[in-house]
Amino acid sequence: MNLAKNTQKLREYKKGLKLTQEQREALLGILLGDGHLETQNGGRTYRLILEQTRHNEPYIQHLYELFQPWVLTPPKLKKRNTGVHLFFRTISHPAFRFYGKLFYSNGKKVIPKHLHKYFSDRALAYWYMDDGSLQWVNKSTGLKLCTDDFKLGEVIHLKSFLENSYNLRVSLPGYVGKNEVIRYRISLSAESSYTFVSLIKPYIISSMYYKLSF
């Protein structure tokens, strides 16, 4: 039976849903990256929307499988100016409300002030799979996390979080983005990059190993 077309069956199905520990941890990292939550009823329920370029099809498929109990239809294609993307969305559910309030306190995505209370190595891994990449740091290979959409104060908060919670050496190189606005990204020293990889590697899926190739 198609749950999407049967309101009563869908309502009953939702009652049995509960986020697993793995889903909760992954969700934190995803929301620091490209994932976002959407509410259509003033914050009573939220739904998760995930999108990746077609180059990352194995990753979006992994996310779909991870959240499959919450999804009624598989990933679909969407044309963007940057190319073809794959996306899917979950059903709206009160289980996502905690994360909605945590990341969208003013209606726009923000960095939670007490992120350290909820974070884990798995969350760190999903953040990196979503928004991390390799870079050259003083003639050595290091890692960076794209935080372009966040304000400088929020990126500084993330820097402090990584330094205090994981004892990593972090810098915030800036660059001139769209509309001549200066954006900032998180850059890990070469030494800290090795530490970072040791933390996240157990949770990185095989198609994302290219981001760890050093």
Protein Blocks (a to p, Z undefined) as FASTA:
>chain_A
ZZklmmklmmmmmmmgccdfklmmmmmmmmmmmbccddfegomaccddddddfklmmmmm
mmmmmmmmmpcbdcdddddfkbccddddddddfklmmmmmmmmmnopacddfklmmmgcf
klmmmmmmmmgccddeehiacddddfklpcfklmmmmmmmmmmmnopacdddddddehhi
acddddddfklmmmmmmmmmmmpcfklmmmmgZZ
